[in-house]
Amino acid sequence: MINTAQDAKFPHKRRGCQKMSLSGYDAFSWLYQRYWDDYTDIVWPLIQSSVLPQIGSGSRVLDLCCGTGKMAAKLSGQGFQVTGIDNSKEMIKIARIHAPEATLLCQDARRIHMEHRVQAVFSLFDSLNHMPTLDDLATVFEQVWSVLNPGGLFFFDMNGVEKYESRWPGRDAIICRDHVAAISTQYDLKTRVATFNAAVFRFVEGQWIRDDVHLTQTAYSTGEIRQALEHTGFQPVRILNGSQGRSPASFYGRLFFWAHKPESA
């Protein structure tokens, strides 16, 4: 539990429930930015050593499910021409502050519309686990394939089954003077669907405003992900299991994929 201050009163105005969708982050974006937005800095050394050397300097790249724009900003700072896509309008608003040089679009990852092809596509922080079915995930792979140049690289990560089974079920709370969040996570072993529920309260202009957030993720096996990539045409596919070796603790249960579109495609 994160407890930084005691709150004196708790009357609230309910502002409505977020239904299950990829844009459920709209009501959650400000809290996400404050408490979960450090992943870019953690994964950046891996990207610098194993991804950027494979991409030509100044190339066009896509940050798919770009969130608050931290990765887009890093890539822009390295001289890349960056497009960021996210399905949350509120995330895009924050991304425009962090990555003003990037082109930022509010789109569904399953329906990408771009004017130019890119040399690399990034999708990080288990964003693609939000795809509810394997068919949806395969559709994203097809969309990525369509916007990649021949010889282009698709680098992404996903939570593996191991992560959900061991780390996902739980409860947490954030208690501060001007905001409170009660968080519950669950994982269904049979359906492999993980749920994230949060009741978030903010003290605004003398009253408490409530947002309810409901997000879902689906766990896919390494074999399922690889097969979907190869069926799309990606070759070769390299996989790193973040639970192995000397990886950072935050990589536990996370799978990293390097998938290439052949030069001949």
N, C-alpha and C positions, 0 to 999 in steps of 0.2 A: 504494500500500500504506500502511495506517495501522499504524505500529509505535510503541507507547508504552512498551513494557517487554519485557525478555528473560525468557522462561520457563525455569526450571531443569530441570524434568522433565516428562515427557509420557505417563505411563501413563494409560489411560482405561478407563472403563466405558461400553459402548455401550448407549444407552437406547432405541434403535429408530428406524426410518425413518419420516419423514412421507410418506405417499402423496400423489399429486397430487390436491388438492382445494382448495376455496376456504378451508378451515380449516387449510391448511398453515402459516398464520401462528401457530398455537398454539405451536410450538417456536421461533418466530422473534420473538415479540412483544417480549421484553426487549431483544434486540439492535436491532430496528427502532426501538424507543423511544429508544435511546441514539444511533443514528447517522443515522436517516432521518426524524426527527420534527419537522424545522424547516419543512416545506413549508407548514404552516398560516400561519406568520408571513409567508412569502414571498407567498402568494396573497391574504392578508387585505386589502391595499390595493385590489386589483381588486374584491373582494367589497364592500368599503365603498363604492366609487365607483359600481359598476354593478349591484349586486344588492340590497343592503339598501334603497336608496331605493324599490324596487319592492314592498317587503313592508311591510305595516302593522305599526306598533310593537306589540310584545307578542303577535304572531301565533304560532300553532303552526307549527313547522317540523320537518322530518325530515333528519337527517344519515345518509345511506345509506352503508353500509360505513364506519362512523365510526372504525374503528381505535382508537387510544389515547385518543380523546375530546378532542383539542386543539381541533378546530373546534366541537364541541358546547359546550365550555367558553366559547369566544369568543362564540358565539351566545347562550348563557345569560347571559353578562355584559352583553349588549346588551338584555336584557329579553325575549328570545323564549322561548316554551315549547318546549323541545327534546326530541325523541325521537331516540335514536341506535340504529341497527341494524348489527350486524356478525355474520359467521358464525364468528368465532373467539372461543371462550370466554375465552381468555387476554387477547385484546385488550379484551374487555368488562370484565374484571377491572381492567385498567389504566385504562380509560375511567371507571370508577366513582370512581377516585381523582381524576382530572383534572376530571371534570364531575359532581360529586355532585348537582347540581340537575336534571340531565337524567334522563329515563326511558330506560333502556338495555336493549335486547332482543337476544338471540342468535338471529338468524334468517337464512335464505337470502334474498338480494335478489330471487330469482325467486318467492318465496312470502312476501309481506309480510302480516302480520296486525296491524292497529292498531284501536284503539277510536275514534279521531277522525281526521277529515281534516285536512290541513295546507295552509298557504298557500304553502309553498315546500319543495322537496326539493333538498338538496345531495348531490353524490357526487364526491369529489375524490381527487387523487393517483393517477390512472389506475386506480382500483379496478375500473371496469367492463370494462377490458381482460382481467380474469380470466374473463369470460364466454367459454366455449370455442367457441361457435358464434354465428352471427348470429341464429338462432332464440332462443338463450338471451338475447342482448342485447335482442331485441324483446320477450321476455317481461318483462324488467326494466322496459322502457319502459311496458308495459301495466300493470304493478303500480304504477309511479309515477303513471300517469294515474289509476288507481282511488283513490289516497289523496289526490290533489290536489283542492283546492276549484276550482270554475270560476273562471277568471282567475288561477289559481296559476302559479308559476314553477318550472321544473326547471333548475337550474344544475349542470353537471358538466364534468369534463375527461377526456380520454383521450389516450394516446400515439398519434400518427399513424404511418403506415408509415415515414415519413422518420426518425423517432426510432429505430425498431428497426434499420433498415438501416444507419444511420451510427454509432449509439452503443451498441447493445445487446451485440454480441459482445465478450467480453473476460474478463479474470481480475483478481481483486483479493484482498487479504488484510488482515485486521485482527489485530494481534498485541499483546496486552496481558498484564499480569502474571497476571490471573485469567481471561482468556478469549481464545480464538483462533478466527478464522473464515477458511476458505478458500472463496472465492466464484468461481463460473464462470457466465457468461451466454452464451447462444447464440440465434441467430435463423435459422429456416428460411425462405428466400425463397419456396419453393414453397408451403408450407402456411401461411405467415405466422404461425407459432407461435413464440413466444419462451419460452425456459426459463431459470429461475434455480435454480441448485443451490448449496447451501452445506453444508459440514461445520463444525459449530459445537461448540466445546469450552469447557466451563466448569469451573473448579476449585472444587469444593464439598466441604467437610468432608474435606479431605485427599486427594481423588481427582478425576481428570478425568472429567467426564460428557459424552458426545457426543450431539448431536442432528443428524440429517440432514434438511435442508429441500429440498423440491422444489416449485417453483411454476411455473405456466405463465400466459402471457398471449397473447392473439390480437390481431393488428393488423387494424383495419378502416379502409377508406377513408372520407374525408369524405362522399362520396356515399352509401355504404352506411349510415352513421350517420344522415345527414339523411333518407334515404328511410324508414328504420325509424321515426324520430320522426314524420314526416309521415303515415305509414301508420297510426300509433297515433292521430293526430288533433292533434298539437301544431302550433300555428301562432301567430305566425311563429317561425322558427328563426334565431337569429343565431349566427354562428361567428367566433371569433377564432383565428387561427393564431399561436401563441406564437413562431414562428421569424421573424416579421415585425415591423417597426417597432422601437420601443425597449423591447421586453419584456425582463424579467430573463433572464439566461443560463439559469437553471433552467427557463424556459418553452420552451426549444428543442424542437421536434418535438411539442409538446403542443397539443392542440386544445381550446378552451373553447366550450361550447354554452349558449345561453340559449333555452329552449323553453317556450312558454306554452300553457296549457290555455285555450281560448277561454271567455269569460264565458257563452256560450250552451250550453256542453257540459253 
